[in-house]
Amino acid sequence: MKLQMVATCLFGLEKLLGEEIDALGSKRLETMDGRVTFEGNEYSVAAANIRLRCAERIFIKLGDFSAESFDELFEGVKALPWEMWVGKNDAFPVKGHAIRSKLFSVPDCQSIVKKAICDRLSGVYGIKWFPEEGVKYQVEFFIFKDRATLMIDTSGVALHKRGYRPVSGEAPLRETLAAAMAIISRPREDVLLWDPFCGSGTIAVEAAMLMTNRAPGLKRAFAGEQFGQFDSSIWDFERECASEDIIRDTAFEVYASDIDGAVLEVARENAKRAGVADRIKIFEQDATKIKKLDRRGTVVCNPPYGERLMTVREVEELYRKMGKTFSELSPWQIYILTSAENFERLYGRRADKVRKLYNGMIPCGLYQYFKNFKDVSPEKRGFKRKS
């Protein structure tokens, strides 16, 4: 069965998501902010849900068309083959988004889309009323610049919810973003990866899953498993393949430390549920007092922003202390995610590269330091402080 699919992601992760899709053997068709359209088959649907680390949801795309009026939206939706997916007893709730389009009222668009699907299915099944008690086919529309895309969600619960983190810290980092940070830091088997602000351990867990090739969706269920169009053997096959691909003899090691000893118990439980507890050393430690070990290392962390944890003044002092402590870790590479626009000045050194990412709805920068601190000129190393 040849299918077009749409994988959604947090803004800034499109390139990484596209590369993951390539690795699955699927063909990329289009990339735009927050989504990648690709082509594959029913096995691709299962593999994408089980294996993609940076995706939020996997949709089956039914079609797209110009929709500058409610009439165009209605006729465009009605023309799509909904009966190929939705049975006469199945549920088909509708939700969606409209961005930079003449049709901007989401509730009105929802109503039009629902009515159009009902009209289409009424003509096919010869009924006027739908009980919607069967399998749930969540319909989603996306109207962007007056072009409507209609899709069916195959993920159900968002893919960042891997299942290993039923409890998290006060300011949790989304698993998909943590996975992206791990990927960007280019982890290697012989290089220690250390998160000194580990909280509930998300970065450490995602890094360990990445380096052991443990599929993020291996232990959870998906909405698409209930679809009559997909034989259950497809999902069983993809899970079995993913399980066989796990690397069990790697020397890769992760350190996860935090000044809050209580949250470390949560991190330990999360690591166990994720199946990577043997790869992660979890311990209590003040991040501003960590010392370089006699080995190669990379620091990847998500310190407080002053949004939910600590005051802005406390966070600014923390960043100053981090700058002094982390400079002593050179030539280790450092990757720091924060929403603070003045981070580099507080930290005392310009980043070698800054990547714009989003932690939920919070715009952040991933500040990357990969050059040896001693080899960086004083002018580029930091900022002149006001006397």
C-alpha positions in Angstrom: 0.0 0.0 0.0 1.7 3.2 -1.2 1.1 6.0 1.3 2.0 9.7 1.9 2.8 10.5 5.5 3.4 13.6 7.5 5.8 13.6 10.5 5.5 16.6 12.8 8.2 17.9 15.1 9.2 20.8 17.3 10.4 23.8 15.4 14.2 23.5 14.7 14.2 19.7 14.5 13.1 19.4 10.8 16.6 18.6 9.5 17.2 15.9 12.1 13.8 14.4 11.5 14.3 14.3 7.8 17.6 12.5 8.2 15.9 10.0 10.5 13.2 9.4 7.8 16.0 8.9 5.2 17.5 6.3 7.5 14.2 4.4 7.6 14.4 4.1 3.8 11.4 6.3 3.2 11.4 9.0 0.5 11.2 12.6 1.7 8.8 14.8 -0.4 8.6 18.1 1.4 9.9 19.9 4.4 8.4 23.0 6.1 8.4 24.4 9.6 7.5 21.7 12.1 6.7 18.9 9.6 8.2 16.6 7.0 6.1 14.9 4.3 7.4 11.5 3.1 6.3 8.4 1.1 6.3 4.8 2.2 3.9 1.9 2.9 2.1 0.4 5.9 5.4 -0.9 7.3 6.7 2.6 7.1 3.9 3.8 9.3 4.8 1.3 12.0 8.5 1.9 11.7 8.1 5.7 11.9 6.0 5.5 15.0 8.4 3.0 16.7 11.8 4.4 15.7 11.7 8.1 15.0 13.3 10.0 17.9 12.5 13.6 16.9 8.9 13.2 15.6 5.8 14.3 17.6 3.2 12.5 15.5 2.9 10.4 12.3 -0.1 11.2 10.1 -1.4 9.5 6.9 -2.0 12.3 4.4 -5.3 11.9 2.5 -4.8 14.9 0.3 -4.3 18.7 0.0 -6.1 21.4 -2.0 -6.7 25.1 -2.2 -9.2 26.4 0.3 -9.8 30.1 0.3 -13.5 29.8 1.2 -15.7 27.5 3.3 -17.2 26.1 0.1 -13.8 25.2 -1.3 -12.9 23.6 2.1 -16.2 21.6 2.1 -15.9 20.3 -1.5 -12.1 19.6 -1.1 -12.7 17.5 2.0 -15.8 15.7 0.5 -13.8 14.7 -2.6 -11.3 12.7 -0.5 -11.7 8.9 -0.1 -12.6 8.8 3.6 -14.4 5.4 3.2 -11.0 3.8 2.6 -10.3 4.4 6.3 -13.4 5.2 8.2 -16.1 2.5 8.6 -19.7 3.3 9.2 -19.4 2.6 13.0 -16.0 4.2 13.4 -15.3 7.5 15.2 -13.8 10.4 13.3 -13.3 13.5 15.5 -11.8 16.6 13.9 -9.2 19.1 15.0 -6.6 21.2 13.3 -4.9 24.5 12.7 -5.2 27.5 10.3 -2.2 29.7 9.8 -1.8 32.7 7.5 -5.0 31.8 5.7 -8.3 33.5 4.8 -10.0 30.7 6.8 -8.7 31.4 10.3 -11.6 30.3 12.5 -10.6 26.8 13.7 -14.1 26.0 15.2 -15.8 26.9 11.9 -13.2 24.9 9.9 -13.8 21.9 12.2 -17.5 22.1 11.6 -17.1 22.3 7.9 -14.6 19.4 7.7 -16.8 17.2 9.9 -19.9 17.9 7.8 -18.0 17.2 4.6 -16.8 13.8 5.8 -20.3 12.9 7.0 -21.7 13.8 3.6 -19.1 11.7 1.8 -19.6 8.7 4.1 -23.4 9.1 4.0 -23.3 8.6 0.2 -21.1 5.6 0.5 -22.8 3.8 3.4 -26.4 5.0 2.8 -26.9 6.2 6.3 -27.4 9.7 7.8 -26.4 9.1 11.4 -23.0 7.7 12.6 -22.7 6.1 16.0 -18.9 6.7 16.1 -18.5 3.8 18.6 -15.8 1.9 16.7 -12.2 2.5 16.0 -11.1 6.1 16.4 -9.6 7.8 13.3 -8.5 11.2 14.5 -8.8 13.6 11.6 -6.5 16.6 11.5 -6.6 19.5 9.1 -3.8 22.0 8.5 -4.5 25.1 6.5 -1.4 27.1 5.6 -1.4 30.0 3.2 -4.9 29.0 2.0 -3.9 25.4 1.2 -5.6 22.7 3.3 -4.0 19.3 4.1 -6.2 16.6 5.5 -4.7 13.8 7.6 -5.4 10.9 9.9 -3.3 10.5 13.1 -1.7 7.1 13.5 0.2 7.9 16.8 -2.5 8.6 19.3 -0.6 9.8 22.3 2.2 12.1 21.2 5.4 10.3 20.4 7.5 12.3 22.8 5.7 10.3 25.5 7.9 7.2 25.3 6.3 5.6 28.4 9.4 5.6 30.7 8.6 9.0 32.4 5.3 8.8 34.2 6.7 11.3 36.7 9.1 14.1 35.9 10.8 17.1 37.6 9.3 20.5 38.0 10.5 21.8 34.6 10.6 18.7 32.3 12.4 18.7 29.0 10.4 17.1 26.2 11.9 13.7 25.2 12.1 14.6 21.5 14.1 17.7 22.3 16.4 15.8 24.6 17.0 13.2 21.9 17.8 16.0 19.4 20.3 17.5 21.8 22.0 14.2 22.2 22.1 13.7 18.4 23.5 17.2 17.8 26.3 16.6 20.4 27.6 13.7 18.2 28.0 11.1 21.0 30.7 8.5 20.6 31.3 5.2 22.3 34.6 6.3 23.8 33.5 9.7 25.0 31.7 10.3 28.3 28.4 12.2 28.0 27.6 14.2 31.2 24.4 16.1 32.1 25.1 18.0 35.3 21.5 19.4 35.5 19.9 16.0 34.8 16.6 16.5 36.7 14.5 13.5 35.9 17.2 12.2 33.6 15.7 12.8 30.2 18.9 13.8 28.3 20.8 11.0 29.8 18.1 8.4 29.0 17.7 9.6 25.4 21.5 9.6 24.9 21.7 6.1 26.2 18.8 5.0 24.1 20.4 6.6 21.0 23.8 4.9 21.6 22.3 1.5 22.2 20.0 1.9 19.2 17.0 1.3 21.4 13.9 2.5 19.5 12.0 5.1 21.5 8.5 3.7 20.8 9.4 0.1 21.5 7.4 -0.1 24.8 4.2 1.8 23.9 1.1 1.4 21.8 -0.1 3.5 18.8 -3.5 4.5 17.5 -2.7 2.9 14.1 -2.5 -0.5 15.6 -6.3 -0.4 15.8 -6.8 0.4 12.1 -8.4 -2.4 10.2 -6.3 -1.5 7.1 -3.1 -2.6 9.0 -2.6 -6.2 9.9 -1.2 -6.6 13.4 1.7 -8.6 12.1 3.1 -5.4 10.6 3.5 -3.9 14.0 4.8 -7.1 15.5 7.4 -7.4 12.7 8.6 -3.8 13.1 8.9 -4.2 16.9 10.8 -7.5 16.5 13.2 -5.8 14.0 13.7 -2.9 16.4 14.4 -5.2 19.3 17.0 -7.1 17.3 18.7 -3.9 16.4 19.5 -3.0 20.0 23.2 -2.8 20.7 23.9 -4.5 24.0 27.7 -4.5 24.2 28.6 -0.8 23.8 31.1 0.8 26.1 29.2 4.1 25.9 28.6 5.7 29.3 26.5 8.6 30.6 26.8 10.6 33.8 23.6 12.2 35.2 24.0 14.5 38.2 21.9 17.1 39.9 22.1 19.2 43.1 18.6 18.0 44.0 19.0 14.6 45.5 15.3 13.9 45.6 14.8 14.1 41.8 17.6 11.6 41.2 15.3 8.8 42.4 12.9 9.8 39.6 15.8 9.7 37.2 16.9 6.2 38.3 13.3 4.9 37.9 13.1 6.4 34.4 16.4 4.9 33.4 15.2 1.5 34.6 11.9 1.7 32.7 13.7 2.8 29.6 16.0 -0.2 29.8 19.2 1.8 30.0 20.0 1.9 33.7 23.2 0.0 33.1 24.5 2.8 30.8 23.9 5.7 33.2 25.7 6.6 36.4 23.4 8.9 38.5 24.7 10.9 41.5 24.3 14.1 43.5 26.6 16.9 42.5 26.6 20.7 42.2 27.0 21.5 38.5 29.2 24.6 39.3 31.7 22.3 41.1 32.2 19.5 38.6 35.7 18.5 37.7 37.2 17.2 34.4 38.0 13.5 34.5 41.0 11.9 32.8 39.1 11.0 29.7 37.3 12.6 26.8 33.9 14.1 27.6 31.0 16.1 26.4 28.6 18.1 28.6 25.0 18.3 27.4 22.6 20.1 29.7 19.4 22.1 30.1 20.0 24.4 33.1 17.2 26.5 34.7 16.0 29.5 32.6 14.4 31.5 35.3 11.0 30.6 33.8 9.8 28.0 36.3 12.9 27.2 38.4 14.9 29.9 40.3 14.6 33.7 39.8 16.2 35.5 36.9 18.8 36.9 39.3 19.7 33.5 40.6 19.9 32.1 37.1 22.2 34.9 36.0 24.6 34.1 38.9 24.4 30.4 38.0 25.4 31.1 34.4 28.4 33.1 35.6 29.5 30.2 37.8 29.0 27.7 35.0 31.2 29.8 32.7 34.1 29.6 35.2 33.6 25.9 36.0 33.0 24.7 32.4 36.1 26.6 31.1 38.2 24.3 33.2 36.7 21.3 31.4 38.4 22.2 28.1 38.9 20.5 25.6 35.6 18.8 26.5 32.7 19.9 24.2 29.8 21.8 25.9 26.2 22.0 24.7 23.8 24.2 26.8 20.1 24.9 26.1 18.6 28.1 27.5 16.1 30.8 26.7 18.3 33.5 28.2 19.2 36.0 25.3 22.1 37.3 27.3 23.5 33.8 28.1 26.9 34.3 26.3 27.6 37.5 28.2 26.8 35.9 31.5 28.7 32.7 30.7 31.7 34.8 29.6 32.4 33.2 26.2 30.8 33.4 22.8 29.5 30.1 21.5 31.1 28.5 18.5 27.6 27.9 17.2 24.1 28.7 18.3 21.1 26.6 17.1 17.6 27.9 17.6 15.3 25.4 19.1 12.0 25.4 21.0 11.4 23.8 24.4 7.7 23.5 24.1 6.6 27.0 23.3 9.7 28.6 24.8 12.2 29.8 22.1 15.7 28.7 23.1 19.3 28.7 21.9 21.5 25.6 22.0 24.9 27.1 22.7 27.6 24.9 21.4 31.2 25.1 22.5 33.5 22.6 20.6 36.8 24.4 20.2 39.5 24.1 22.8 39.1 27.0 25.2 42.9 27.6 25.3 43.0 27.8 21.5 40.3 30.5 21.3 41.6 34.1 21.2 40.8 36.4 24.2 38.7 38.6 21.9 36.5 35.7 20.8 36.6 33.9 24.2 34.3 36.3 26.0 33.1 39.9 26.6 34.6 42.9 28.3 32.8 43.4 31.5 31.6 46.8 32.5 33.6 48.3 35.3 
